[in-house]
């Protein structure tokens, strides 16, 4: 198949390219980029008021502020990922102040970077494909954790951006500009590993495709950029210590965490396995079309992960064989290899968040894959016919097969931006805010915050955790954010089963030294088909019974003070 047969002139990879191979943006490109911006920004006002995950977004607010106070990751607080995300937020907070909206705007920037990296990667396939792929990425990725500036989204943004910049470099002749772009591509790829070191296989495969394509004598800029980013691990290892860093980033998440966080593979057909997914179904905004049961949607979604990866890789391989040096191949082949390595995220814990984190990349790439396969299977079809079938395929998947999580959530968020069915009730203290998911829970949390504000003195220490501290499945870490004048009394800002509740965790000793404890009943019914249902060390509960007196009890939260502290207040 020759290059001219792949589509209409204004949608091919050659139209509009200058003599130096560069791609000037034209009016219709800006239209596509604008459509992506509209889809990205439409739910933002709703998301700014929306409840974020109380533990995950809580620790993404607290970790950076602790760093600014001199705390050391992996030593002073448990941290299971690379240093990139929390040090980036620490720098942002240093400049703009520590606030929920500041953190969420960083999260918005991460989502935007993923979407636009996808657009530029697929632009050689035409504007329609690039724009619909970027829109699909937004719809899938923005729902699970909202605008929380999580490390995974930052790593995806940097990883995909590195491939997009490398593809741009390939369209420039040899020279300084090309070398600079390759350096930036390597820099971004290494930066992805600073956020999530477990993305190493995806980054190595994606940039590795470029490594072999560049050939001898042309790789140094890419290597130097990659090395410059990864070298930032050195000061991190020096500051946190090699042993503590390796334990925090590799041993604890791989060997200590999996028993309490893994879920059945494949997901159960007859019931929703993940506790947070079951809790999320309590908020429904309706869906007008017939749909499978929620557990069936998750099961089908899981199987769509390897299917989408297979389709993408096969299409990329066949494209590479027939157009080895075309702009489409140079963009698509590395992206396909990158996406294939994301499979481990879906297998690690196949809940809706992890499935979104993978299919937010593989589904958009699969739009192009369907078009590529149709070029071979239906050569007489026009470009618009191929695109229509590809787009319809994914519209059916999202609207009829797995509608509850990606599309319904996105529509719900847009409606909240418009003032319809708003969700999120603010808990406030001294200008800081955190939205909670129920009016009753928010009122309970506010009562606890007000009482602790009345009794506590600056420099007192606070610990927050579940009511039963022998099952540390979750933590309402946002309370630490609301009390920056109190010391965090535990390294387990993030609480995980098998780690914080282990016999040798030291949590009991931390409680003995704490002044105040907030216990949550919100997670008392936590149950999953894994080790998280097991009770472990009872010593933390015994410390509460022996050393603490109840100050305030609400249905959702309880405030306890160390008895000798209360006697003097």
C-alpha positions as CSV (number, residue, x, y, z in Angstrom):
1,X,0.0,0.0,0.0
2,X,1.5,3.3,-1.0
3,X,1.3,6.4,1.2
4,X,-1.3,8.1,-1.0
5,X,-3.9,5.4,-0.3
6,X,-4.2,5.9,3.4
7,X,-6.7,8.7,3.4
8,X,-7.9,12.0,2.0
9,X,-5.2,14.6,1.3
10,X,-6.0,16.8,4.3
11,X,-5.9,13.9,6.7
12,X,-2.6,12.2,5.5
13,X,0.8,12.5,7.1
14,X,2.4,14.4,4.2
15,X,0.0,17.3,3.7
16,X,1.2,20.5,5.2
17,X,4.7,19.3,5.9
18,X,7.5,21.8,5.1
19,X,10.7,21.1,3.4
20,X,12.4,20.5,6.7
21,X,9.7,18.0,7.7
22,X,8.1,20.2,10.3
23,X,4.3,20.3,10.9
24,X,3.0,23.9,11.1
25,X,-0.3,24.1,13.0
26,X,-3.1,25.3,10.8
27,X,-6.6,26.6,11.6
28,X,-8.2,23.1,11.7
29,X,-5.5,21.9,14.1
30,X,-6.5,24.7,16.5
31,X,-10.1,23.6,16.2
32,X,-9.1,20.1,17.3
33,X,-7.0,21.4,20.1
34,X,-9.8,23.7,21.2
35,X,-12.3,20.8,21.3
36,X,-10.0,18.9,23.6
37,X,-9.7,22.0,25.8
38,X,-13.5,22.3,26.0
39,X,-13.9,18.6,27.0
40,X,-11.1,19.0,29.5
41,X,-12.5,22.2,31.1
42,X,-16.2,21.4,31.1
43,X,-16.1,19.4,34.4
44,X,-13.5,21.5,36.1
45,X,-15.7,23.7,38.3
46,X,-17.6,20.7,39.4
47,X,-14.3,18.9,40.1
48,X,-12.9,21.8,42.2
49,X,-15.9,21.3,44.6
50,X,-16.0,17.5,44.3
51,X,-14.9,15.2,47.0
52,X,-11.4,13.9,46.3
53,X,-10.3,10.5,47.8
54,X,-9.8,11.3,51.5
55,X,-6.6,9.4,51.9
56,X,-4.9,9.7,48.5
57,X,-5.6,13.4,47.9
58,X,-5.1,14.0,51.6
59,X,-1.5,12.7,51.5
60,X,-0.8,14.5,48.3
61,X,-1.6,17.7,50.2
62,X,0.3,16.7,53.4
63,X,3.5,15.1,52.0
64,X,4.7,18.2,50.1
65,X,4.0,20.4,53.1
66,X,5.9,18.0,55.4
67,X,8.8,18.2,53.0
68,X,8.8,22.0,53.2
69,X,9.0,21.5,57.0
70,X,12.0,19.3,56.7
71,X,10.5,15.9,56.7
72,X,12.2,13.1,54.8
73,X,10.2,10.7,52.5
74,X,10.4,7.0,53.4
75,X,11.9,8.0,56.8
76,X,9.5,10.5,58.4
77,X,6.5,9.3,56.4
78,X,5.6,6.3,54.4
79,X,5.7,6.9,50.7
80,X,5.3,4.2,48.1
81,X,6.3,6.0,44.9
82,X,9.1,8.1,43.5
83,X,10.0,11.6,44.7
84,X,8.9,13.4,41.6
85,X,5.3,14.2,42.4
86,X,5.7,15.2,46.0
87,X,8.7,17.4,45.4
88,X,7.0,19.0,42.5
89,X,4.0,19.9,44.7
90,X,6.3,21.1,47.4
91,X,7.8,23.5,45.0
92,X,4.4,24.7,43.8
93,X,3.2,25.1,47.4
94,X,6.3,27.1,48.2
95,X,5.4,29.6,45.4
96,X,1.6,29.6,45.5
97,X,0.8,28.4,49.0
98,X,-0.6,25.1,50.3
99,X,-4.2,24.9,49.2
100,X,-6.5,22.3,47.8
101,X,-7.2,24.3,44.7
102,X,-3.5,24.8,44.0
103,X,-3.0,21.0,44.2
104,X,-6.0,20.4,42.0
105,X,-4.8,22.8,39.3
106,X,-1.5,20.8,39.2
107,X,-3.7,17.7,38.7
108,X,-5.6,19.5,35.9
109,X,-2.2,20.3,34.2
110,X,-1.3,16.6,34.4
111,X,-4.6,15.6,32.7
112,X,-4.1,18.2,30.0
113,X,-0.6,17.0,29.3
114,X,-1.8,13.4,28.8
115,X,-4.5,14.6,26.4
116,X,-2.3,16.9,24.3
117,X,0.5,14.4,24.2
118,X,-1.9,11.9,22.8
119,X,-3.2,14.5,20.3
120,X,0.3,15.2,19.0
121,X,1.3,11.6,18.9
122,X,-1.7,10.7,16.7
123,X,-1.7,13.9,14.6
124,X,0.0,12.1,11.7
125,X,-3.2,10.0,11.5
126,X,-5.3,13.1,10.9
127,X,-7.1,15.6,13.0
128,X,-10.2,13.5,13.5
129,X,-8.3,10.6,15.0
130,X,-6.0,12.8,17.1
131,X,-8.9,14.9,18.5
132,X,-11.2,12.0,19.3
133,X,-8.4,10.0,20.9
134,X,-7.4,12.9,23.1
135,X,-11.1,13.5,24.1
136,X,-11.5,9.8,24.9
137,X,-8.4,9.9,27.1
138,X,-9.8,12.9,29.1
139,X,-13.2,11.1,29.6
140,X,-11.6,7.9,30.9
141,X,-8.8,9.4,33.1
142,X,-10.5,12.3,34.7
143,X,-13.2,10.4,36.6
144,X,-11.5,8.0,39.1
145,X,-9.6,10.5,41.2
146,X,-10.8,13.8,39.8
147,X,-8.2,16.5,39.8
148,X,-6.0,14.9,42.5
149,X,-2.4,15.4,41.5
150,X,-1.6,11.7,41.7
151,X,1.8,10.4,40.8
152,X,0.4,8.0,38.1
153,X,-1.2,10.8,36.1
154,X,2.0,12.8,36.3
155,X,4.1,9.8,35.2
156,X,1.7,9.1,32.2
157,X,1.9,12.8,31.2
158,X,5.7,12.8,31.2
159,X,6.0,9.4,29.5
160,X,3.6,10.2,26.7
161,X,5.0,13.7,26.3
162,X,8.5,12.2,25.9
163,X,7.3,10.1,23.0
164,X,5.5,13.0,21.4
165,X,8.6,15.2,21.6
166,X,10.7,12.4,20.2
167,X,8.3,12.0,17.3
168,X,8.6,15.8,16.7
169,X,12.4,15.4,16.7
170,X,12.1,12.8,13.9
171,X,10.5,15.4,11.6
172,X,13.5,17.7,11.8
173,X,16.7,17.3,9.9
174,X,19.9,16.6,11.7
175,X,21.1,19.6,13.7
176,X,20.8,21.5,16.9
177,X,17.0,21.6,17.1
178,X,16.7,17.9,16.6
179,X,19.3,17.2,19.3
180,X,17.6,19.6,21.7
181,X,14.2,17.9,21.1
182,X,15.8,14.4,21.7
183,X,17.3,15.7,24.9
184,X,13.9,17.0,26.1
185,X,12.4,13.7,25.2
186,X,14.9,11.8,27.3
187,X,14.5,14.4,30.1
188,X,10.7,13.8,30.1
189,X,11.0,10.0,30.0
190,X,13.4,10.0,32.9
191,X,11.0,12.4,34.7
192,X,8.2,9.8,34.4
193,X,10.4,7.4,36.4
194,X,10.9,10.1,39.1
195,X,7.1,10.0,39.6
196,X,6.5,6.2,39.2
197,X,9.5,4.0,39.1
198,X,7.2,1.1,38.3
199,X,6.7,2.7,34.9
200,X,10.2,1.7,33.9
201,X,9.2,-1.0,31.5
202,X,6.9,1.3,29.6
203,X,9.4,4.1,29.4
204,X,12.3,1.7,28.4
205,X,10.1,0.1,25.7
206,X,8.9,3.5,24.3
207,X,12.2,5.3,24.3
208,X,14.0,2.1,23.5
209,X,12.1,2.0,20.1
210,X,13.6,5.5,19.5
211,X,17.0,4.3,20.7
212,X,17.2,1.6,18.0
213,X,15.6,3.8,15.4
214,X,18.2,6.6,15.8
215,X,21.2,4.4,15.2
216,X,24.8,4.8,16.3
217,X,26.2,8.3,16.9
218,X,22.7,9.9,17.1
219,X,21.6,8.7,20.5
220,X,23.7,10.8,22.9
221,X,21.1,13.6,23.3
222,X,18.4,11.2,24.2
223,X,20.6,9.4,26.6
224,X,21.9,12.6,28.2
225,X,18.4,13.9,28.8
226,X,17.2,10.6,30.3
227,X,20.3,10.4,32.5
228,X,19.8,14.0,33.7
229,X,16.4,13.2,35.0
230,X,17.1,9.9,36.6
231,X,20.2,11.4,38.2
232,X,17.8,13.3,40.5
233,X,17.3,10.0,42.3
234,X,20.8,10.5,43.7
235,X,20.0,13.4,46.1
236,X,16.8,11.6,47.0
237,X,18.7,8.4,47.9
238,X,21.3,10.4,49.8
239,X,18.6,12.3,51.8
240,X,16.3,9.4,52.6
241,X,19.0,6.8,52.7
242,X,19.4,3.9,50.3
243,X,17.9,1.3,52.5
244,X,14.8,3.3,53.4
245,X,14.3,4.4,49.8
246,X,14.5,0.9,48.4
247,X,12.1,-0.4,51.1
248,X,9.6,2.4,50.5
249,X,9.6,2.4,46.7
250,X,10.0,-1.3,46.0
251,X,9.8,-3.7,48.9
252,X,6.8,-2.3,50.8
253,X,4.6,-1.8,47.7
254,X,5.5,-5.1,46.1
255,X,5.9,-7.5,49.0
256,X,4.1,-5.9,52.0
257,X,1.2,-4.2,50.3
258,X,-0.1,-6.7,47.8
259,X,-1.8,-9.1,50.2
260,X,-4.1,-6.4,51.4
261,X,-4.7,-4.6,48.2
262,X,-4.9,-7.3,45.5
263,X,-8.2,-8.2,44.0
264,X,-9.3,-11.3,42.0
265,X,-8.1,-11.7,38.5
266,X,-10.4,-11.5,36.5
267,X,-12.8,-9.4,38.6
268,X,-15.8,-11.2,39.9
269,X,-18.7,-11.4,37.5
270,X,-21.4,-11.4,40.2
271,X,-20.2,-8.8,42.7
272,X,-18.0,-5.7,42.9
273,X,-14.7,-6.7,44.6
274,X,-13.3,-3.3,45.5
275,X,-14.7,-1.6,48.6
276,X,-14.2,2.0,47.3
277,X,-16.0,1.0,44.0
278,X,-18.9,-0.4,46.1
279,X,-19.0,2.9,48.0
280,X,-18.9,4.9,44.8
281,X,-22.1,3.2,43.5
282,X,-24.0,4.8,46.3
283,X,-23.9,8.0,44.3
284,X,-25.9,7.5,41.1
285,X,-27.0,10.2,38.8
286,X,-29.0,7.9,36.6
287,X,-28.2,6.4,33.2
288,X,-30.9,6.3,30.5
289,X,-29.7,3.3,28.5
290,X,-29.7,-0.4,29.4
291,X,-26.4,-1.5,30.8
292,X,-24.8,-4.6,32.4
293,X,-24.6,-5.0,36.1
294,X,-21.7,-3.0,37.6
295,X,-19.7,-6.1,38.5
296,X,-20.1,-7.3,34.9
297,X,-19.0,-4.0,33.6
298,X,-15.8,-4.2,35.6
299,X,-15.2,-7.8,34.5
300,X,-15.7,-6.8,30.8
301,X,-13.5,-3.7,31.2
302,X,-10.7,-5.9,32.6
303,X,-10.8,-8.1,29.5
304,X,-10.9,-5.1,27.2
305,X,-7.4,-4.1,28.5
306,X,-5.4,-7.0,27.0
307,X,-7.7,-6.9,23.9
308,X,-7.0,-3.2,23.3
309,X,-3.3,-3.7,23.9
310,X,-3.2,-6.6,21.4
311,X,-5.0,-4.7,18.8
312,X,-2.7,-1.7,19.2
313,X,0.5,-3.7,19.1
314,X,-0.6,-5.8,16.1
315,X,-1.7,-2.7,14.1
316,X,1.6,-1.0,15.0
317,X,3.7,-4.0,14.0
318,X,1.9,-4.2,10.6
319,X,2.2,-0.5,10.1
320,X,5.9,-0.7,10.8
321,X,6.4,-3.4,8.3
322,X,4.7,-1.5,5.4
323,X,5.7,2.1,6.4
324,X,8.9,1.7,8.4
325,X,10.0,5.3,8.3
326,X,6.7,7.2,7.9
327,X,5.6,9.8,10.5
328,X,2.8,7.5,11.5
329,X,5.1,4.7,12.3
330,X,7.6,6.8,14.1
331,X,4.8,8.2,16.4
332,X,2.8,5.0,16.8
333,X,5.2,2.2,17.3
334,X,6.9,3.6,20.4
335,X,3.5,4.5,21.8
336,X,2.2,1.0,21.2
337,X,5.1,-0.5,23.1
338,X,4.7,2.0,25.9
339,X,1.0,1.1,26.2
340,X,1.7,-2.7,26.2
341,X,3.8,-2.4,29.4
342,X,0.8,-0.7,31.2
343,X,-0.9,-4.1,31.5
344,X,0.8,-4.7,34.9
345,X,-1.3,-1.9,36.4
346,X,-4.5,-3.6,35.5
347,X,-3.3,-6.9,36.8
348,X,-1.9,-5.4,40.0
349,X,-5.3,-4.3,41.3
350,X,-8.2,-4.6,38.7
351,X,-10.5,-1.9,40.1
352,X,-12.0,0.9,38.2
353,X,-9.2,3.4,39.0
354,X,-6.4,1.1,37.7
355,X,-8.4,0.0,34.7
356,X,-9.0,3.7,33.8
357,X,-5.3,4.4,34.2
358,X,-4.5,1.8,31.5
359,X,-7.4,2.2,29.1
360,X,-7.0,6.0,29.2
361,X,-4.0,5.3,27.0
362,X,-4.8,2.0,25.2
363,X,-8.4,2.9,24.1
364,X,-7.3,6.2,22.4
365,X,-4.4,4.4,20.7
366,X,-6.8,1.7,19.6
367,X,-8.9,4.2,17.6
368,X,-5.9,4.6,15.3
369,X,-5.3,0.8,15.4
370,X,-8.8,0.1,14.1
371,X,-8.3,2.6,11.3
372,X,-4.9,1.0,10.4
373,X,-6.4,-2.5,10.3
374,X,-9.2,-1.3,8.1
375,X,-6.7,0.1,5.7
376,X,-5.7,-3.5,5.0
377,X,-9.1,-5.2,5.4
378,X,-11.2,-2.6,3.6
379,X,-8.9,-0.8,1.2
380,X,-11.8,0.6,-0.8
381,X,-13.2,2.4,2.2
382,X,-12.7,6.1,2.5
383,X,-10.8,7.6,5.4
384,X,-14.0,9.0,6.9
385,X,-15.6,5.5,6.7
386,X,-12.7,3.9,8.6
387,X,-12.7,6.6,11.2
388,X,-16.5,6.4,11.6
389,X,-16.3,2.7,12.3
390,X,-13.4,3.1,14.8
391,X,-15.2,5.9,16.6
392,X,-18.5,4.0,16.7
393,X,-16.8,1.0,18.1
394,X,-15.6,2.9,21.1
395,X,-18.8,4.9,21.5
396,X,-20.6,1.6,21.8
397,X,-18.1,0.3,24.4
398,X,-18.4,3.4,26.5
399,X,-22.1,3.9,26.2
400,X,-23.4,0.3,26.3
401,X,-20.7,-2.0,27.7
402,X,-19.0,0.0,30.5
403,X,-21.0,3.2,30.8
404,X,-21.3,3.5,34.6
405,X,-17.8,4.6,35.4
406,X,-16.2,6.7,32.5
407,X,-19.0,8.3,30.7
408,X,-21.6,8.5,33.5
409,X,-19.1,10.0,35.8
410,X,-17.9,12.5,33.2
411,X,-21.5,13.6,32.5
412,X,-22.2,13.9,36.2
413,X,-19.2,16.1,36.7
414,X,-20.2,18.4,33.8
415,X,-23.7,18.7,35.2
416,X,-22.1,19.7,38.6
417,X,-20.2,22.5,36.8
418,X,-23.6,23.7,35.5
419,X,-25.0,23.6,39.1
420,X,-27.0,20.4,38.7
421,X,-26.8,17.6,41.4
422,X,-23.7,19.1,43.0
423,X,-21.7,16.7,45.2
424,X,-19.1,17.7,47.9
425,X,-19.7,19.3,51.2
426,X,-16.8,21.5,52.5
427,X,-15.0,21.0,55.8
428,X,-13.2,24.2,56.6
429,X,-10.6,25.7,59.0
430,X,-8.6,28.9,58.7
431,X,-9.0,29.2,54.9
432,X,-8.3,25.6,54.2
433,X,-11.0,23.3,52.8
434,X,-11.6,19.7,51.9
435,X,-14.9,18.6,50.3
436,X,-16.5,15.5,51.8
437,X,-18.9,13.1,50.0
438,X,-22.0,13.3,52.3
439,X,-23.6,16.1,54.2
440,X,-23.8,14.0,57.3
441,X,-20.2,13.0,57.2
442,X,-19.1,16.6,56.5
443,X,-21.1,17.9,59.4
444,X,-19.5,15.2,61.7
445,X,-16.0,16.1,60.4
446,X,-16.7,19.8,60.9
447,X,-17.8,19.3,64.5
448,X,-14.6,17.3,65.2
449,X,-12.5,20.0,63.5
450,X,-14.1,22.8,65.5
451,X,-13.7,21.0,68.8
452,X,-10.0,20.1,68.1
453,X,-9.5,23.8,67.0
454,X,-10.8,24.9,70.4
455,X,-8.7,22.5,72.5
456,X,-5.4,22.0,70.6
457,X,-2.4,24.2,70.9
458,X,0.2,24.8,68.2
459,X,2.8,22.1,68.3
460,X,0.5,19.4,69.6
461,X,0.6,16.2,67.6
462,X,-2.3,14.5,65.8
463,X,-2.9,11.0,64.5
464,X,-5.9,10.0,62.3
465,X,-6.9,6.5,61.4
466,X,-9.8,4.0,61.3
467,X,-11.8,3.2,64.4
468,X,-10.3,-0.2,64.6
469,X,-6.5,0.4,64.4
470,X,-5.8,-3.4,63.9
471,X,-7.2,-3.0,60.4
472,X,-5.6,0.0,58.8
473,X,-7.3,-0.2,55.4
474,X,-7.7,3.6,54.9
475,X,-7.1,6.9,56.6
476,X,-8.8,10.3,56.4
477,X,-5.4,12.0,55.9
478,X,-7.1,15.3,54.9
479,X,-7.4,16.2,58.6
480,X,-3.7,16.7,58.7
481,X,-4.1,19.3,55.9
482,X,-6.7,21.2,57.9
483,X,-4.3,21.4,60.9
484,X,-1.0,22.6,59.7
485,X,-0.2,24.1,63.1
486,X,-0.2,20.6,64.6
487,X,2.6,18.0,64.2
488,X,1.7,14.9,62.2
489,X,2.1,12.2,64.9
490,X,2.7,9.2,62.7
491,X,4.7,8.2,59.7
492,X,1.6,6.4,58.5
493,X,-0.2,9.4,56.9
494,X,-1.1,6.8,54.3
495,X,-2.4,3.7,56.0
496,X,-2.3,0.3,54.3
497,X,-3.2,-3.2,55.5
498,X,-0.2,-5.2,56.4
499,X,2.0,-2.2,57.0
500,X,0.6,0.3,59.5
501,X,-1.2,-2.5,61.4
502,X,1.8,-4.9,61.5
503,X,3.1,-6.0,64.8
504,X,6.4,-4.1,64.3
505,X,5.0,-1.0,62.6
506,X,5.7,1.3,65.6
507,X,2.2,2.8,65.3
508,X,1.4,2.0,69.0
509,X,4.5,3.9,70.2
510,X,3.5,6.9,68.0
511,X,0.1,6.9,69.6
512,X,1.6,6.9,73.1
513,X,3.4,10.1,72.1
514,X,0.5,11.7,70.4
515,X,-1.8,14.4,71.9
516,X,-4.9,14.0,69.8
517,X,-6.4,11.2,67.7
518,X,-9.2,11.3,65.2
519,X,-10.8,7.9,64.5
520,X,-13.1,7.3,61.6
521,X,-16.1,4.9,61.4
522,X,-16.4,5.6,57.6
523,X,-14.3,2.6,56.8
524,X,-15.5,0.2,59.5
525,X,-17.3,-2.0,57.0
526,X,-14.3,-2.4,54.7
527,X,-14.2,-5.8,53.2
528,X,-12.5,-7.1,50.1
529,X,-11.5,-10.6,49.0
530,X,-7.9,-10.2,50.2
531,X,-6.0,-9.9,53.5
532,X,-7.4,-6.5,54.3
533,X,-10.2,-8.1,56.3
534,X,-7.7,-9.6,58.8
535,X,-7.1,-8.0,62.2
536,X,-3.5,-7.6,63.1
537,X,-1.8,-5.9,66.0
538,X,-4.2,-5.0,68.8
539,X,-1.6,-2.8,70.6
540,X,-2.7,0.5,69.0
541,X,-6.3,-0.1,70.1
542,X,-5.0,-0.9,73.6
543,X,-3.1,2.4,73.7
544,X,-6.3,4.3,72.8
545,X,-8.2,2.5,75.6
546,X,-5.5,3.0,78.2
547,X,-4.1,6.5,77.5
548,X,-6.9,8.4,75.7
549,X,-10.2,9.9,76.7
550,X,-13.1,10.5,74.3
551,X,-13.8,14.2,73.6
552,X,-16.4,14.0,71.0
553,X,-18.2,11.2,69.2
554,X,-20.3,11.6,66.0
555,X,-21.7,8.8,63.8
556,X,-18.7,9.1,61.4
557,X,-15.8,10.5,63.4
558,X,-14.5,10.5,67.0
559,X,-12.1,12.9,68.6
560,X,-9.9,11.5,71.4
561,X,-7.4,13.4,73.5
562,X,-4.6,11.9,75.7
563,X,-6.1,12.0,79.2
564,X,-3.2,13.8,80.8
565,X,-3.3,16.5,78.1
566,X,-7.1,17.0,78.7
567,X,-6.5,17.5,82.4
568,X,-4.4,20.5,81.7
569,X,-6.7,22.2,79.2
